[in-house]
Amino acid sequence: MKKGLLAIFSLMYVGIYAQEKTHPNNPSVIITDEAPEKWRILSDDGKYLEAASELLFLLLSDSSRNAHADYWHIGQMYAMANDYEKAIFYMDKAAVDISDEQWIWYYKGTIAFLKRDKPKLQKYADLLGKEHSKYYKVNADALEKLLVNFDKGYGKAILSALDNKD
């Protein structure tokens, strides 16, 4: 009986206090009132290598995590730290068994930036820029900012993309 009441109160708490909201720039992303994971706090503090290590630990210790998303974010952390070789290694792991064409364009465009291949970045920025769902608008904008800021490092270019959102 106590366990049943505890479960009901837990559900009520989640329903009342942890209200779900959509991300203002990506309505398909749900935001809750839950505290962010430690790796996100480290990233926000500019501790990108520590964030990558924390996220890798979480991924390897919890088989229920979304490996695709985690590998992508690990790659982003290495890119923010200017370690493009490791960034590409982990981003490549994120792209295994993905059939979503728009995500593939985003992935290939990002990799082109990291490999300093401006013509390929242009190709994928154009593809995603012309044909993207609402879900991929942020990614299309990010590729465009990577292209516009091609002479900068990934961190400065991508933060420019985040700072100038509509």
C-alpha positions as CSV (number, residue, x, y, z in Angstrom):
1,M,0.0,0.0,0.0
2,K,2.8,2.4,0.9
3,K,4.6,1.7,-2.3
4,G,1.4,2.3,-4.3
5,L,0.9,5.7,-2.6
6,L,4.5,6.6,-3.1
7,A,4.1,5.8,-6.8
8,I,1.0,8.0,-7.1
9,F,2.6,10.9,-5.3
10,S,5.7,10.5,-7.5
11,L,3.6,10.7,-10.6
12,M,1.7,13.7,-9.3
13,Y,5.0,15.5,-8.5
14,V,6.3,14.8,-12.0
15,G,3.0,16.0,-13.5
16,I,2.8,19.2,-11.5
17,Y,6.4,20.3,-10.9
18,A,8.4,18.9,-13.8
19,Q,6.3,20.5,-16.4
20,E,7.5,19.8,-20.0
21,K,8.2,22.7,-22.3
22,T,9.5,22.8,-25.8
23,H,12.8,24.3,-26.6
24,P,12.3,27.8,-28.0
25,N,14.6,27.1,-31.0
26,N,13.7,23.5,-31.6
27,P,10.1,22.6,-30.7
28,S,10.7,18.9,-31.0
29,V,13.1,19.0,-28.0
30,I,11.4,18.7,-24.7
31,I,12.8,20.6,-21.7
32,T,11.9,19.6,-18.2
33,D,12.6,21.3,-14.9
34,E,15.1,18.5,-14.1
35,A,18.7,19.5,-13.3
36,P,21.0,19.3,-16.3
37,E,23.5,16.4,-16.4
38,K,27.0,17.1,-15.1
39,W,28.6,17.1,-18.5
40,R,26.3,19.9,-19.7
41,I,27.3,22.0,-16.6
42,L,31.0,21.3,-17.4
43,S,30.5,22.3,-21.0
44,D,28.7,25.5,-20.0
45,D,31.7,26.3,-17.9
46,G,34.1,25.8,-20.8
47,K,35.5,22.5,-19.4
48,Y,35.1,20.6,-22.6
49,L,37.5,17.8,-22.0
50,E,36.0,17.1,-18.6
51,A,32.6,17.2,-20.2
52,A,33.6,14.7,-22.8
53,S,35.1,12.4,-20.2
54,E,32.0,12.6,-18.0
55,L,29.7,11.9,-21.0
56,L,31.9,8.9,-22.1
57,F,31.7,7.5,-18.6
58,L,27.9,7.9,-18.6
59,L,27.7,6.2,-21.9
60,L,29.9,3.3,-21.0
61,S,28.3,2.7,-17.6
62,D,24.6,2.9,-18.7
63,S,23.5,0.7,-21.7
64,S,20.1,2.5,-21.8
65,R,21.6,5.8,-22.9
66,N,21.2,7.1,-26.5
67,A,24.6,6.2,-27.9
68,H,24.0,8.2,-31.1
69,A,23.4,11.4,-29.2
70,D,26.1,10.8,-26.6
71,Y,28.8,10.1,-29.2
72,W,27.7,13.2,-31.1
73,H,28.0,15.4,-28.0
74,I,31.3,13.8,-27.1
75,G,32.5,14.8,-30.5
76,Q,31.2,18.3,-30.1
77,M,33.1,18.6,-26.8
78,Y,36.4,17.6,-28.4
79,A,35.7,20.0,-31.3
80,M,35.1,22.8,-28.8
81,A,38.5,21.9,-27.3
82,N,40.0,22.1,-30.8
83,D,40.9,18.4,-30.9
84,Y,39.4,17.8,-34.3
85,E,40.8,14.3,-34.7
86,K,39.0,13.0,-31.6
87,A,35.9,15.0,-32.5
88,I,35.7,13.3,-35.9
89,F,36.3,9.9,-34.3
90,Y,33.3,10.3,-32.0
91,M,31.1,12.0,-34.5
92,D,31.7,9.1,-36.9
93,K,30.5,6.7,-34.2
94,A,27.3,8.8,-33.9
95,A,26.6,8.4,-37.6
96,V,26.5,4.6,-37.6
97,D,23.2,3.1,-38.8
98,I,21.6,6.5,-39.3
99,S,19.2,6.8,-42.3
100,D,17.8,10.3,-41.7
101,E,19.0,12.3,-44.7
102,Q,18.8,15.7,-43.1
103,W,20.9,14.5,-40.1
104,I,23.4,13.0,-42.5
105,W,23.8,16.4,-44.2
106,Y,24.3,18.1,-40.8
107,Y,26.9,15.4,-39.9
108,K,28.7,15.6,-43.2
109,G,28.7,19.4,-43.1
110,T,30.1,19.5,-39.6
111,I,32.8,16.9,-40.5
112,A,33.7,19.0,-43.6
113,F,34.2,22.0,-41.3
114,L,36.4,20.0,-39.0
115,K,38.5,18.7,-41.9
116,R,38.7,22.3,-43.2
117,D,36.9,21.3,-46.5
118,K,35.0,24.5,-47.4
119,P,33.5,23.2,-50.7
120,K,32.0,20.2,-49.0
121,L,30.7,22.3,-46.1
122,Q,29.1,24.6,-48.7
123,K,27.4,21.6,-50.4
124,Y,25.9,20.3,-47.2
125,A,24.9,23.7,-45.9
126,D,23.1,24.4,-49.2
127,L,21.3,21.0,-49.1
128,L,20.2,21.4,-45.5
129,G,19.5,25.1,-45.9
130,K,17.1,24.5,-48.9
131,E,15.4,21.4,-47.6
132,H,15.0,21.0,-43.9
133,S,12.1,20.2,-41.6
134,K,11.3,22.5,-38.6
135,Y,13.3,20.1,-36.4
136,Y,16.5,20.7,-38.4
137,K,16.3,24.5,-38.7
138,V,18.8,24.9,-35.8
139,N,21.2,22.5,-37.6
140,A,20.7,24.3,-40.9
141,D,21.5,27.6,-39.2
142,A,24.5,26.1,-37.5
143,L,26.0,24.9,-40.8
144,E,25.4,28.3,-42.3
145,K,27.3,29.9,-39.4
146,L,30.1,27.4,-39.7
147,L,30.4,28.4,-43.4
148,V,30.2,32.2,-42.6
149,N,32.8,31.7,-39.8
150,F,35.0,29.2,-41.6
151,D,38.1,31.1,-40.7
152,K,37.4,30.6,-37.0
153,G,37.7,27.5,-34.9
154,Y,34.7,25.3,-34.3
155,G,34.0,26.7,-30.8
156,K,33.9,30.4,-31.9
157,A,32.0,29.5,-35.1
158,I,29.4,27.3,-33.4
159,L,28.9,29.7,-30.5
160,S,28.4,32.4,-33.1
161,A,25.6,30.3,-34.5
162,L,24.0,29.9,-31.0
163,D,24.3,33.6,-30.2
164,N,22.6,34.8,-33.4
165,K,19.5,32.6,-33.3
166,D,16.3,34.2,-34.5
